[in-house]
Amino acid sequence: MRIFALSIPLLLGGCQASAPDPRGVKGNETLLTVSASGKAETRPDEARLQLGVQSIAPTADEASRGNREKMERVSAALSRLGVKPDDLQTRNLSLNRIDYGRDKGRFRAENIVEVTLRDMSRVGDAVTLVTEAGANVLSGPDLRISDREGSTRSAYAAAYRAARSRADAYAGAAGLKVKRVLGIYDGGEYAAPPYLYPRPVSVEQSAAAPPPPVAAAPFNPGVTTSEVRVRVDFALGE
């Protein structure tokens, strides 16, 4: 009787269905994981410049006043280009005594703003006009795409198509077919354009008078390449 009683649970256990595969494949399927990338090229539609004025004078009041007057001329030049107040952001305001070099004991005032230009055809004009107005600190442009997600949409589609094409090739070589998509995993965007930080200027450059009028600086926005990655799990079967 004891032997019979022990055999019942063993028999019932053998009749239970096996647990499903956590990877999502069925018993007659093969899991294939494919990683692929896709690219898209988009022309930048925003240019960000960091520019401003640095002034040196015998007193703090003179340095501050002179810097403010020059910055007002720079702001007026930007306004004539159609730059709106929301596209101007102050990045640095400073006034300090110089304790080294030939200007020791004098005062340096600095005002740096970041300007967002949305008309790419005016970037060269902007550089020329603000320089003529008195700007002597300038860096950029940092070229950007306002709708970054929209610009990468075609790259994601290309990445998935590449993954599916590769899966079909593997399946065909193995005598199988792609039966189902088990999962799509976004690998994100990479190789993004680097951000350009302002290059410091020397005291000699800052103290110099604005250069004479010149033609607009040459500028070419080119195209920005967005590259994304994707990982896709496929179920292969006969």
Disulfide bonds with the S-S distance in Angstrom:
none
